[in-house]
């Protein structure tokens, strides 16, 4: 496999390069980075001598079976993914997948044409801890699920940036328990007032292009009849302690705090009040227990998907839904109305 990093513009994600280097049976054959010093350090870190300023040249020379697009900045994801697809390489990519749905569609189409597999780093999609939790919920751990309530990390990026960068994890969690969203109704505000055209930043952080709002309030309707809520609000507490998803059931609440190794709590109260919270007991053999294990689970899933010619669990199609939900919130605010999902408009809603 080959690694594409961008020092100073998303770097190598959350140690994605090291995760691949340490996975048994994987050989890193080349690294590309247009920053000379960053490239040198990556070569030392990964023990690789085939170093490239151009990822296109790396793909031509090394012909990797898997290309890791590690940069967190999304502005070059499309070009990198299309180049990898042209080289007939499967892809592992840092999230979010792309700055708009049109680019996301293009990536998926290009990979489909060459029968390549693409996995996006939504680590909680490939997480045995959440598989265990999901099974317990189906067994009635909190009774019949009534609704979902998700929060972004609400750190210094609270609002639109938080929704796009970290809210994708929460949207993916929602789909785990509720299925595909059918509609969204949302409100975007800035300092308590409705966001308007002049509030749109066309040069958002991390290559996200258009961003707006220090507060996002969105309600989603899902295919199974369930309703979910997502919020991210600028506030004095920037610790990120609320980041995750709460499931409200007829017999209690289940609280999932997002992480490489998610923390899960429950309270057995039909009234959602009064009863003490306790940590849900997860069997010790069920992981992941740290960041590296979480990535190794995703790598194993992608490699198995390639070998068995199946869709990866954290596929680009799965990731596209998280972008549908985020952009759907902006589209709903722009129209001042509930909008259907998937979106008809594949360009960024804030671009017009």
Protein Blocks (a to p, Z undefined) as FASTA:
>chain_A
ZZdddehihpnojoklmmmmmpghiacfbdcdfbfklmmmmmmmnopabdcfblklmmmm
nopabdcdfbfblklmmmmmmmmmmnopacdddddfbfbfklmmmmmmmmmmnopacddf
bfklmcfklmmmmmmmmnopnopafbdcdddfkpakgcjklmmmmmmmmmmmmmmmnopa
fbdcddddeehiacdfklpcfbbghhlopaedjbdcdddddfkopacdddddddfblnop
mgccddddfkbccdddddfbdcddddddfkopoiacddddddfklccfbfklmmmmmmmm
mmmmmmnopadfklmklmmmmmmmmmmmmmmmmnopacddddfblcdfklZZ
